[in-house]
Amino acid sequence: MDRLVNTVRPYAWGSTTAIPELLGTAPTGEPQAEMWMGAHPGAPPAPSAAR
């Protein structure tokens, strides 16, 4: 099974900390509102290099 890298969408109404806390990543300082995990053409997932 391959891990996927999903796209976080930076909408102004998002939180600067909620999604980074969920993902265990450092906050970027920008608001992040959604993480897209499907086959949406605007932000398709990509295979991760890590296994």
URJO-V937898 format. One line per field, one symbol per residue. ss: DSSP state (H for helix, E for strand, L for the rest). A space follows every 10 residues. Layout:
ss = ???
This chain:
ss = LLLEELEEEL LLLLELLHHH HHHLLLLLLL LELEEELLLL LLLLLEELLL L
